[in-house]
Amino acid sequence: MTTTTSARKRVKDDPPPQVPYRVAANVRQTANAVTLMLDPVDEPIAEFRAGQFTVLNAPEFGEVAASIGGDPTIHDGVLVHTIRGVGEINRALASADVGTILGVRGPFGTGWRLDLPGEPDLVLVGGGYGLATVWPALWYALANRAHYGRIMLVVGANTPAELLFSDELSIIAHSGDVELTMTVDLATDGWTGPVGMVTEPLAALDLVARSTVALLSGPALMLRLAAGTLVERGVRSDRIQVSLERTMNCGTWQCGECALGPHLDCRNGPVVPYPLATSLLATH
């Protein structure tokens, strides 16, 4: 995408300095995705909110934006990132051995709005690697369980082998705190769950539309279809939040590749209300 002049004019500030973090664990999730646990070498970056991101630096390769995972209510300085090993920098990060020192900038971004009035029902939708972005919102909601009604998590993936956090999802499925639905585009031997897009289980959820707030993360087409399904079910569009993180590149508002019209997603996003996302995605 060609960066707009207005977007380039908004690129003024230098990014904050890198903070050194050490890889404490590298856990395989799927064939091309891992979860990195990072410990601060000295002082950690500031506490993060669910839905925010950092910029990770792989020595000798460069920087890339990455969603922060883990529980945002635990303030021990540890960072969790799920990295898909696609592209040179991400491959370098995904293959980082325990003990490797990485540079971290952040946290950046708007994050999910979770301080909601009343006790709303939450619908969280993670399509593919978008699950990593709604994951900290789930932990926040569980840590503040009394502030929410039902918590419904809809997870989609291409195949069962590409589902993130399989062990954790199994525990969640039996916890009684979360109504979990998992669906895949292509079933393989042993899969007994639904087959199809996340829109199908969304259309079947027993929702109370007026008390529902939805958080969506995944490919742009999934965002449009899932949000459209919820609106058809009676959920107000301004009660739907979406993450546009897939548009980001450098994450530090320098390259302009995340420009959606005049909107720089790494600065003014990635989480935005769906009515705004509708107009932004139309320009991308």
N, C-alpha and C positions, 0 to 999 in steps of 0.2 A: 504494500500500500504506500502511496506517496504521501509524505508528511505535509500537512497544511502549513501555510505561512503563519497563521494565527497560533497554531500549536508551537511552532518553533520560537515565536516571540515570547511564549510563556516559559521557555526553558531558560531560567536565570540563575537559580541557586546551585551552588556546588553541593554534591551529595555528602552526607556525613562520613567521617573516616571509618575504615574497617576496624572491627573488633575481632581479635583472634579467638577462635573456638577449636577445640580438639574433638575429633571423631571418637566417641565413646563406644558406639555400636553401629554396625551396618547389617541390617536385617533384610533378607530377601523376601519380597512380597509376591512378585510375579516373575515371569521370565525376563522382563526388562524393567522392573521397578524395585527399588529398595527403600527402606526407611532408615534415615540417619538420625542418630541421637548425638547431639553436640553439647559438650561441656565448655563453659567459658574458661579460658586460660587465666584471665585476671578478672576484671569487672565485667559483668554481663551487660548486654544491651537492656534497654528499658523493658518493663513488662508489656506483653502484647495482649491484644484483644482477638477473640475468635474472628477469623476471616482476614486478618492482616497478613502481610508477607514480609520476608526479608530479601536481601540481595546477597547471594552466596558467591564467594570468589574461590575458584579452583586454581591453585598456583600454576602458573605457566599457561593457563587456558583462558581465563577471563571470568566475567561475572554473569549471573543469570538470576532472575526473580524466581522465588519459590514460596509457596504457601507455608505458613507455620501450622504444624499439627500439634497434637498433644492437648493436655488439659490447661486452659488459660487461667484456671483458678489456683494452680500450683505454681508458686513463685520461687523456684529454686535455681533459676538461671539456665536450666537445661532447655535446649531447643530441639524440636522434632520436625523433620522434613521428609516427606515422601517424594522421591525423585524418580522420574521416568527417564531411563537412559537413552534418550533420543537427542541427537545433536552432540557435538564435540564436548561442550562444557558439561552438559548433563551426564554424558558418559563418564567423564573424569570424576564428577562428584559421586556418581553411583558406584564407582569402583574404588572410592577412597578407603584405604585401610584404616583400622583402628589405630589411633595415635596421630593421624594426619592432621595438620593444622590448616584450617580454612578461615578465610576472612568473611565476616558477617557485617552487613549494614542493616539498620532498621530499628524497630519495626516501622513499616510503612502501611499506608492504606486506611480506608474507612472502616473496614470490619463489619460484621453482622450487627444489626441493632437487636439486642436481646433484652434490654431493659424496658420491657413492654408493660403497659398498664393492664390491670386485671390479671387473670390467669389463663392466657390464650392457649389454645391447642397449637402445637408446632408440627408442621410437616416439613421434613428435611429430605431433599432429593439430591443424590449424588450420582451423576452419570459418568461411568468410567473413572478416570483419575480425578474427576470433580469431587468424588467422595472425600478425598484428602482435605478439601477446602471446607466442607461442612462438618468434618469430623470434630474439630475443636468446639464447634457450636453445640454438638451433641453432648460432649463432656461438660460444657458449661451448664447446659440445661439439666443434666443429671445431678450436677453438684448443687443446683438451685431448684431442686425438684418441686418444692412447694409453690414456686412462682408460676408453674405451668400446669395446664390440664393434661390432655393426652399428648404423647410424643410419638410421632409416626415417622419412620425412616424408610424411604424407598431407595433402593440401590440398584443400579443397572450396570451391566458390563457386556462386552462382546461375547465372551465365553465364560464358563465357570472358572477356568484357570486364570482369568484376568480380574477376578474379584479381589479387591484390596482388603486387608485386615480380616482374613477369613476366620482366624481363631477368635478374634474379638467379636466378630459378628455372631459366631456360634454362641458365645457367652451371652451377648445381648439378647439373642433370640429366646433364651431361656430365663431371662432376668425378670420378666413381668413388668419392667419399667418402660419398655419401648415396644411399639407395634412395628415389627420389621417385615418388609417385603423385599425379596431379591428377585430380579429378573435378568435374563440373558437374551441376547439376540440369536445365539446359536447354541443349542443344547448339545452336550456330549454325554458319553456313557456315564450313568450314575446320577445325572441331574434329574431331579424330580420336581423342581420348582417351575414357576411361570416362564414362558418364552415370549419375548416381545419387548417393545419399548416401554420405558417407565410410565408413559402416558396411560397404558392399560391398567396397571394397579392404581394409578392416581384416580382414574375415572371410577374405580370400584370402591375407593375408600369411603367409609361411613363418616362424612364430614359434617360438622356444624359450621357452615360457611362464615357466619358473622363473627365467630370466635377463633377463626383459623388465621395463623400467620405462617407463611411458607418461605423457606430458604432454598434456593436452587443453585447448583453448580454443575457444569458439564459443557459439552459442545454447544455452539450457538443454536443449532437446529433443535437440540433437546430443550434448551432454555425456552425457545419460542413455543414449542409444542406443549411442554409441561405447564408453562404459565398459562397458555391458552386453555388447556384442560381445566386448570383450577378456576380461571375466570368463568368458564362455562358452568362450573359447579357452584358459582355464586360467590367465590372469594373475591373481595375487592382487589383491584390491581395494585393499589398502593399498600396493600398488606402482603405483597409478594416482593421479596428481595432476591436479586440475582448477583452472582459473581462473574465479572467479565475478565477474570485473570488471564484467560488464554490469549488475550490481545497484547499482553505485556512482553517486553523483550529485555531491555537493560534494567528496568525497574526503578531507575533513579532519574527519570524525566529528562534524560540527556539525548536519546536517539530519536524520539518522536514516533517510533514505530507503533506505539499504543494509541496514537491519535485517532479518535472517533469524531470526525468533524473538529470542533474547537475543544473537545474534551480529551485531556490526557489521562488515560485510565490509571496509570501508576501513581498519579498525584491525586486525582479526583475520584478514584475507585479503589479497589476493583468492585466493591459491593455497592450497588445502586438500586433504587426502587425500580420495579419493573416498568412503570410508565416512562421513566427516563431511558432505561435500557432499550425499549422498543425503538425510540428515535435514533439512539446511538448505533444499534446494530444495523439499522437500515443504511447507515453511511459507510459501513465497513465492508 
